[in-house]
Structure formats: C-alpha cells, structure tokens
C-alpha cells in the first residue's frame, strides 16, 4: 500500500546502508543478550521500527544517508555483516555498535595526537587540550559549542579570527566626537528581522537558547509588522504601506490593493494550504532532534507523524527549492504582484528568487507571518545580546555542575585542521594568535568546522584526509576550483549605474558517481550568492517623533516590480541590483540602543551587491587575500580616494532609503559608516564577501567521510539565515555524541519543557 501511495520512491532505490542500520537496531533490540542491546531497547521505540511503514520512512527521508548503489539490498542483514561493511567503507577500527553508542568521539580513541615539531621548539607554541575544537564563532559555531558544553559535558574551544564573536550577526561599537564629548554607539552588523523567538513555535535559535538555559538572558521585543516604501522620493510613483503580520492582514491589505483579484487571493490561500505539510516539521521537530550522517533518522523517529506529513509531497519536493510551487508542476503562481512579493520575501531569506529558495523556508514564512499570534521579534539591546547569551552557554558550567574550561577564543586564526597519519580522524588545530605566536589545539573527540565551505580545502594539509574528503579522486586543477557566482557584471560602470544581475541557474547533467562523492569539489564549486553593502548611521533625534516611525522598513528603490530594464537578458525586479534595501530603525522599540537624544539606523542591501565590481581589473587575486587590509588604509586594491568614491557612489540608494523615512537624515548625522563587500571579505573571512551558498548547492548535512569531522554553517542544509545556521550548529553538536546520548538528552529536555 505504501509503495502504491509513494510510487515516485520505489523500493528498489532504498539506501542500503540505512536499511542495514535499522535492521541492526531491530535485531539488537530483540536480542536476548544483555548489556548494550538491552540499554538501547529500553530507550528507543524499536517496535515502531518493525513496521513496513517505518522501514519505508527510513529509506525515503534522505537525511544524510548515502544513496543505494544497487537495488538488490535486503532489508534484514545480520549485525556483524553491517559492522564489516561499514568498517570497510569508513575505515572504522571498532565495531559499528560501539560507534553507535559512543558517537564520533568514541571512534579511534587511541589515535595519535599532534606533536610540536622540533624545528619550532616547545617554547614557540602553546598547547591547549579540548574535547571538541570548533572553527568559527558565528551563530552556528556558538550554538554547537553551547550544546556540547552545557548538555553533553564536553570541553569546547571555539577559535575565531575576528575580535568579536557572532560572525555575520555580531554587534560592534564606534565612537563619535560630538562637541566636547565622545559618544559611543552600538550597531548590529547583520540581520534585523527575526521570527519565532517571543512565542511558540520557537525557531531553532530560540530552541538552542532554551535548551542550554540562557534564554532568560535575551529579552525579545515583539512588534506587529514593518513599513514598505516603493519608489522613494518620487511623488508620481511612490507607494507607502505596512505589512502587518497575523491572520487576514495581508490578504485584506496589500494583496487586495495591489494584486489582480480574485486570482491573487485564491492563489495565495491555495499555496498556503499546499505548503502546510512542509511547516509541520519546522513547527514540531526541534533542532535538538537533528544529527548528521547515517544515524540521522534515529532521533526523528520520535516525530513519525510529522515526518509522514513532510514527505506527503515527496522527499525531493519537501527538501528542494520552492520552484515547483511557483512554476509547477505542484502549483503555479500567475499573479504578477504576488510573484514579485514572494521573490522579495525569498531574497531576504536566501539572496535568490523564490523559485531557488528552500521550499521549507518559504512555507514556514508563509505560515508564521500569517498565523494567529504572529509577531516579529527584536532582542532588547540588539543582536549582540544573543551572541553574549550563546557565549555564556559555551563558557558556563555544564548541566552536571562542572566548570569544564570551555571558551570562545577571539583573535585566533585557524591555520590548518590536523589529522592522524591515516587522515581518517581529526585530532586538532594549528592556530595563530593576532599578536604573534602559535597554539596547538589537541581535540580529543573531534573538530567542527563552521568556516565557509569554500575555505575548507585550504585548511587541510594532510594528503590522506584530502583523499578521503575528495572521494579518492585526484586533486582537481585550479581551474576547477572556482565557485559559480550568482551575479554577473559585464561591461558595467558601478560608479554611474547598475549593470549586474543574478544569472540563471546553470544545471549540470554530467555529474558522475565519483564526482558526486567528492565533498571537497562540492565545497569548492558551490555557487556564491551576492554580497552586502551597509550604511550605519547615528542621528541626532531632536524633535524627531519616533512613535510615528516603524522599527523596520523594506524600501524598494525601483519599486517591487523593478523599472523594466533588461540587463544581460534578465528583467529587473525585486532581486535586482540594490533595489531592495532593508532599513533597521530599532530605537523605535528599544530606546536603550543609543544615548539619550540619538538613534542608530542601519540600511543595507542584503545579497544584492555584486563582489566583482569591487575588484581591481589589474589585480583580482588580492580580493580575498587573508592578509589584506582595508583598501583605504593599505592602498592594496584602490587608492584611498578611489575606494571612498566608490563606496559613496554605491551607497546612494541606501541614503535615499533612509531619507525616505527621515528626510533630513544627512543633516542629523553625527556618524556614518559604509561597509563594502571587501569589509565582509576581510573581517568576516567571507570569500568574495558572499551572503552564503545558493540553496541548491548547500551540503545535505554536515557529515563527512571522516567520522569525527563535522561541518556547520550556511553552506550546510538548511542554508542561509540565523535560524538555519543555529539548526546546523545543533546538528553538528549532536553528531559529536552517540545517538543514545542524544536521545537521553532529548528526554531530559522534554521533561523540563524545553522541547516538545
């Protein structure tokens, strides 16, 4: 019956490895032997695994499982045979059941640690020992570290090259001389709209904060919507309206006013109904149920009804892009205004149009923005407070009451990830300190890499590890290492006008099995979305009535529909170059963000600033040099005046967006800072200053062929965004412990009401 219902996923394509795993657990659960099997059977609901439905579910979820190589795999395989087959494929030195119980940290426990070379000498290197070493203190790395330290009793070291934690979501301070006084202002560098933090269903970020017990450190301020301005300062074209969240506000407001009704309303309601099953997982399956690799299904068995709902449209549809819901075959949106609005929403999520954005992410936004009790959330004190809470989670005592010495280390640049001689186990990091000197980090149980996926290859020097991570393929040539770019800029003058567009997706049909198993090649060639242009300003708020302003605006410089110009065969629209400008005006709801009498405003183009227009025609290679300094200081890429002139020219739409809200903003300005894609590349070590990987090229999960080496961040499913990277961090943390340990942790969290 199941096969006939899900005819698009026939039995012959079951992932053989996962079937063997489930069979092993079932056999173990019903064994009369004592010890390990009985412990597992007392914790896991093995009876549910016996049913054909559960077996089929195990095959079709595709959550980090390797696809079957041939269709002849039997469902039931002796446990010993599973151990042998997995040992051969993964070079395990211990039976698989031991790995199942102990997790990544339980494999190769006797492996050789790093040793200080004689040439360097013991006095030249500091040695630090941790259980798990994490590269990068972005949201993903901090979430992983907080979970490992607090819930799993692991000593964690997080190593971050920046002088601030938080990655793209960090907060920073700058001072301005105002009269005889020096005044300090705090700015958010990253996202300014968050959903699902002030009330249930909580998003993965809030779930992690609750799980590690630091949620009370962040006070969320809910608000009911944001302002939209189209064609600012153009009286004959300008539109101003508010997007209110909650039931019916969108339908009775902008959709009725601007859409072609009744078609637009019918299509919107039909699409929300069709995508409801995709929301079930996001709303009911917690981040703490995620883990990478072949055991990813086990914790999800606690949520079988939700899983069945998710796959009701098919696995590929549920985990793929939104295109089938926009362009068919599942559904087709025909109303032009509604399509433009979906593109605008999607672009803020992923830096790409709706058809190329995660279907699950789009479904969740459509659900969460228009449900009863919906609210937008802003953390009192700014996003820096969220980062502080996560750092506290990393460095606080564990749930067992131990001070493990876990720490977030800033100004610590990871030079390389170290592996044992065979290359099949991560054993530590080589780290440089900003003031000089080196640190040798010994990681007893494993390494989590939260760096951008394009940086992975250069962090690995061990040839055997490189071979494993490339599927045994020969090293590719340098020409094959170049990532695809979402944006193309040909024959354009960036200082006088736009000339860049998001190029159509280039699909490859010639990927063979060997290339499909090459993790490094996937990372190297993943498509990069565009970059950011920021304008942070501090304004004198004298006689400014903040109560008449919104805390956030979306300003469409050329209108939601664009100006109709066709560049390189692509028509302008919501995703056009510097068309959509986000303006965060948080002092409207949080007066503590700036000194009395002043406000801070942050305008930015998220993902719609091409990187290549900032590169020197004669010296492109310096764009992402790790040692590069800001061009206006070093003159490496531009003379100071040239770089400043380009920044000022590119920031014109950002100033126009702010002035559409506060007309005399320039006269009120006491401090103005422009951040370019080069700023992103330098300070945040984002290759080409990218927003992140295109959704289609995100890794399916953080697992690698090296069992105790796991990836996290916006290059790992579900991709770009604070909630998304929080989920990837939680998954990576869970992957560092055994699945039984994770299951027991979830039991404890559920008993405390931290998860459902």
Buried (B, 14 or more C-beta within 10 A) or exposed (E): EBEEEBEEBEBEEBBBBBBBBBBBBBBBBEBEEEEBBBEBBEEBEBEEBEEEEBBBBBBBBBBBBBEBEEEEBEBEBEBEEBBBBBBEEBBBBBBBBBBBBBBBBBBBEEBEBBEBEEEEEEEEBBBBBBBBBBBBBBBBBBBBBBBBBBBBBBBBBBBBBBEBBBBBBBBBEBEBEBEEEEBEBBBBBBBBBBBBBBEEBBBBBBBBBBBBBBBEBBEBBBBBBBBBBBBBEBEEEEBEEBBBBBEEBBBEBBBEEBBEBEEBBEBBEEBBEBBBBBBBBBBBBBBBBBBBBBBBBBBBBBBBEBBBBBBBBBBBBBBBBBBBBBBEEBBEBEBBBBBBBBBBBBBBBBBBBBBBBBBBBBBBBBBBBBBEEBBBBBBBBBBBBBBBBBBBBBBBEBBEEEEBEBBBBBBBBBBBBBBBEBBBBBBBBBBBEEEEEBBBBBBBBBBBBBBBBBBBBEBBEBEBBBBBBBBEBEBBEEEEBEBBBBBBBEEBEBEEEBBBBBBEBEEEEEEEEEBEBBBBBBBBBBBBBBBBBBBBBBBBBEEBEBEEBBBBBBBBBBBBBBBEBEBBEBEBBBBBBBBBBBBBBBBBBBEEBBBEEBBBBBBBBBBBBBBBBBBBEEEEEBBBEEEBEBBBEEEBBBEEEBBBEBBEEBBEBBBBBBBBBBEEBEEBBBBBBBBBBBBBBBBBBBBBBBBBBBBBBBBBBBBBBBBBBBBBBBBBBBBBBBBBBBBBBBBBBBBBBBBBBBBEBBEEBBEEEBBB
